[in-house]
C-alpha cells in the first residue's frame, strides 16, 4: 500500500497547475492517462527526481523537461511508467503458442516465426515466450526472432541482462527452470537466463504512439496489460495498428481486461482466451 502524505508532510509542493502540466506531458509523450487518483504516486516518483537533480520545485523540474530532447525527459517517462510483470503471467497464452500457433505453422511447412512483445517491461514476457519455444522441439531448427520493446530505457537495460532473484524462478516448472543458470558465491541468490534463450530476443526502445520503424509482418503480437493505461481512442488506434502489422492468419494476444479493445477491428476474430486471429480480407 502506498502511503498518502498530507500537504504538510510533503517535501515539495505539487500545485494543481503542476499536476495538470505533468498529466498533459505524460499523455502527449506516452499516451498514458494519469487520473487524479494517481496524484500521490506521481508525487512520490517525481520527488525522487527532484532530489537527484537538487531542485526545489516541480515547476523548475517541468521547465527542465519541457524540451522533449532533454535527457531528463526520458527519466520523466521512466519514472511514471508502471512495470508490473512476472514470468509466465497469464500462462494460457504460452499454452496457446505451443498448442495452436506452432502446430499450425509446422503443418504449413513454415520454419520462420516472428513475434513482437510490445510493452515488454523487465523482460518477463519475451523470456517466457522464448523459453516456451525452446521447450518445443519442433521449433529448434526454425528461424525464430522475438522483438521486445518498451518506452522505459531503464527497464530495458535490466531486461537485457536477463538476471532474476532466485525466488522468482522457484515456482516455475523444471523444464522452465532448466533455461536459467544459477549463480555461485555472492551471486548464489540470482539466476540468469541461458544464452540460448537470450539469443532469440532483440530489445529495443519504442514509444507505441510514435512511428514504428519495423514493418513486419509478425506472426504474433503480445501486448498484454499495456492498453489499460490509455484512453479508448488510443486503445482503438493501437489495436488497428497491431492488426495492420500482423500477417493474415497472425495472432494478437491481449491482457484479460483488454479483450474488448479488439472488437473495434473487423479483421480480428476471437480464437481463444483473449487471443485474436487476423482473418483474410473479403474477396
C-alpha positions in Angstrom: 0.0 0.0 0.0 1.3 3.5 -0.9 1.3 5.9 2.0 -0.5 9.1 1.2 1.3 12.2 2.6 -0.6 15.3 3.7 0.4 18.6 2.2 2.3 19.4 5.4 4.3 16.2 5.3 5.3 16.6 1.6 8.9 17.7 1.0 7.9 19.6 -2.2 4.7 21.4 -3.2 2.8 19.8 -6.1 0.3 22.5 -7.2 -2.8 21.8 -9.2 -1.2 23.6 -12.1 2.0 21.5 -11.9 0.0 18.3 -11.7 -2.1 19.4 -14.7 1.1 20.0 -16.7 2.5 16.7 -15.7 -0.7 14.9 -16.8 -0.6 16.7 -20.1 3.1 15.9 -20.8 2.8 12.2 -20.0 -0.3 11.9 -22.2 1.4 13.7 -25.1 4.6 11.8 -24.9 3.4 8.3 -24.0 -0.4 8.2 -24.4 -0.8 7.2 -20.7 -3.8 8.7 -18.9 -2.9 9.7 -15.3 -6.0 10.1 -13.2 -6.5 12.3 -10.1 -6.2 9.2 -8.0 -2.6 8.8 -9.1 -1.5 12.2 -7.7 0.3 10.7 -4.7 2.1 8.1 -7.0 3.2 10.9 -9.3 4.4 13.0 -6.4 6.4 10.1 -4.9 8.1 9.1 -8.2 9.0 12.6 -9.4 10.1 13.8 -5.9 13.0 11.3 -6.3 14.0 13.0 -9.5 13.9 16.5 -7.8 16.1 15.2 -5.0 18.6 13.7 -7.5 18.7 16.9 -9.5 18.8 19.1 -6.4 15.7 21.0 -7.5 13.3 22.6 -5.0 10.1 22.9 -7.0 8.1 20.9 -9.5 7.8 24.0 -11.7 11.6 24.1 -12.1 11.5 20.4 -13.0 8.8 21.0 -15.6 10.8 23.7 -17.2 13.7 21.3 -17.4 11.7 18.6 -19.2 9.7 21.0 -21.4 12.2 20.2 -24.1 11.5 16.6 -25.1 15.1 16.1 -26.3 16.5 16.8 -22.8 18.0 13.7 -21.2 15.8 14.2 -18.2 12.7 13.9 -20.4 13.4 10.2 -20.7 13.8 9.9 -17.0 10.5 11.6 -16.6 8.8 8.9 -18.7 10.8 6.1 -16.9 9.7 7.4 -13.5 6.0 7.4 -14.4 5.9 4.1 -16.3 4.4 1.3 -14.2 6.2 -2.0 -14.5 4.2 -4.9 -13.0 5.3 -8.2 -14.6 6.2 -11.8 -13.8 7.4 -14.8 -15.7 4.7 -16.8 -17.4 2.0 -14.3 -16.4 -1.4 -15.3 -17.9 0.1 -18.7 -18.9 -2.8 -19.6 -21.2 -1.2 -17.5 -24.0 2.0 -19.6 -23.8 0.0 -22.8 -24.0 -1.9 -21.3 -27.0 1.5 -20.6 -28.6 2.6 -24.3 -28.4 -0.8 -25.9 -28.8 -2.2 -23.9 -31.7 0.2 -21.4 -33.3 3.4 -23.6 -33.6 1.5 -26.7 -34.9 -0.3 -24.5 -37.5 3.0 -23.2 -38.8 4.5 -26.7 -38.8 1.6 -28.1 -40.8 2.0 -25.3 -43.3 5.7 -26.1 -43.7 6.7 -22.8 -42.1 10.1 -22.7 -40.3 10.1 -18.9 -39.7 8.5 -17.3 -36.7 8.4 -13.6 -35.9 6.9 -12.4 -32.5 6.6 -8.9 -31.0 6.4 -8.4 -27.3 5.0 -4.8 -27.1 5.5 -3.2 -23.7 7.9 -5.9 -22.5 8.8 -4.2 -19.2 11.6 -6.1 -17.4 11.7 -8.8 -20.0 9.5 -11.4 -18.2 7.1 -11.7 -21.2 9.7 -12.2 -24.0 11.8 -14.5 -21.9 8.7 -16.6 -21.2 7.9 -16.7 -24.9 11.5 -17.7 -25.8 11.6 -20.4 -23.1 8.2 -21.8 -24.3 9.6 -22.1 -27.8 12.9 -23.5 -26.6 10.8 -26.3 -24.9 9.0 -27.0 -28.2 11.4 -29.4 -30.1 9.8 -28.7 -33.5 11.0 -25.1 -33.4 14.6 -25.9 -32.7 15.6 -25.7 -36.4 13.4 -22.8 -37.1 14.3 -19.1 -37.8 12.8 -17.6 -34.6 13.1 -13.9 -33.7 11.4 -12.1 -30.9 11.3 -8.3 -30.8 10.8 -6.9 -27.3 10.1 -3.2 -26.9 9.3 -0.7 -24.1 9.2 3.0 -23.7 11.2 2.8 -20.5 15.0 2.8 -21.1 15.8 1.8 -17.5 13.7 -1.4 -17.5 15.1 -2.3 -20.9 18.6 -2.1 -19.6 17.6 -4.5 -16.8 15.7 -6.8 -19.2 18.8 -7.2 -21.5 20.7 -8.7 -18.6 18.2 -11.5 -18.0 19.0 -11.7 -14.3 16.4 -12.6 -11.7 16.3 -13.2 -8.0 16.3 -17.0 -7.4 12.9 -16.9 -5.7 11.4 -15.5 -8.9 12.1 -18.8 -10.8 11.3 -21.1 -7.9 7.7 -21.6 -8.9 8.5 -22.4 -12.5 8.3 -26.0 -13.8 11.5 -28.0 -14.0 11.6 -27.7 -17.8 11.2 -23.9 -17.5 13.9 -23.6 -14.8 16.3 -25.5 -16.9 16.8 -22.4 -19.1 18.3 -20.5 -16.1 21.8 -20.7 -14.8 22.1 -20.3 -11.0 24.9 -18.1 -9.8 27.6 -19.1 -7.4 29.3 -17.4 -4.4 28.0 -13.9 -4.0 25.5 -14.5 -6.9 24.0 -17.7 -5.4 20.7 -15.9 -4.9 20.4 -14.9 -8.5 19.6 -16.7 -11.8 20.5 -15.7 -15.3 18.5 -16.7 -18.5 20.6 -19.0 -20.7 22.4 -17.6 -23.7 20.4 -19.9 -26.0 17.1 -18.2 -24.9 18.5 -14.7 -24.8 19.8 -15.1 -28.4 16.2 -15.3 -29.6 15.3 -11.8 -28.3 16.2 -8.3 -29.5 15.4 -5.5 -27.1 14.6 -2.0 -28.5 13.2 1.2 -27.0 9.9 2.2 -28.6 7.1 4.6 -27.8 4.0 2.8 -29.1 2.3 6.1 -30.0 5.1 7.2 -32.3 6.1 5.9 -35.7 7.2 2.2 -35.8 10.5 1.6 -37.6 9.6 -2.1 -38.2 7.1 -3.1 -40.8 6.5 -6.8 -40.0 4.7 -8.8 -40.8 4.6 -10.5 -37.5 3.1 -14.0 -36.8 2.2 -13.0 -33.2 1.9 -9.7 -31.3 1.8 -9.8 -27.5 0.5 -6.6 -25.9 -0.8 -7.5 -22.6 -1.8 -5.2 -19.7 -0.5 -2.2 -21.6 -3.6 -0.8 -23.2 -5.2 -0.3 -19.8 -3.1 2.8 -19.4 -4.5 4.5 -22.4 -7.9 6.1 -23.2 -10.4 4.5 -25.5 -9.3 6.3 -28.7 -5.7 5.5 -28.1 -6.5 1.8 -27.4 -8.5 1.6 -30.7 -5.8 3.2 -32.7 -3.1 0.8 -31.3 -5.2 -2.3 -31.9 -5.8 -1.2 -35.5 -2.0 -0.7 -35.9 -1.3 -4.1 -34.4 -3.8 -5.7 -36.8 -2.0 -3.9 -39.7 1.4 -5.2 -38.8 0.2 -8.8 -38.4 0.2 -11.1 -41.4 -3.1 -12.7 -42.4 -3.6 -15.6 -40.0 -1.4 -13.9 -37.4 -2.4 -13.6 -33.8 -2.8 -10.8 -31.3 -2.7 -11.6 -27.6 -4.1 -9.0 -25.1 -4.5 -8.8 -21.4 -7.6 -10.3 -19.8 -9.1 -6.8 -19.2 -8.3 -5.5 -22.7 -10.1 -8.1 -24.9 -13.0 -5.7 -25.7 -10.5 -3.4 -27.5 -10.1 -5.9 -30.3 -13.8 -5.8 -31.1 -13.4 -2.5 -32.9 -11.3 -4.1 -35.7 -13.4 -6.3 -38.0 -10.4 -8.3 -39.2 -9.6 -9.6 -35.7 -11.7 -12.6 -34.8 -11.7 -14.2 -31.3 -9.9 -17.6 -31.3 -9.2 -18.3 -27.7 -8.9 -16.8 -24.3 -8.1 -13.1 -25.0 -6.4 -14.2 -28.3 -7.5 -13.0 -31.8 -6.6 -14.1 -35.3 -6.3 -11.8 -38.3 -8.8 -13.0 -40.9 -8.2 -12.9 -44.6 -9.7 -9.8 -46.3 -13.0 -10.4 -48.0 -12.7 -11.5 -51.6 
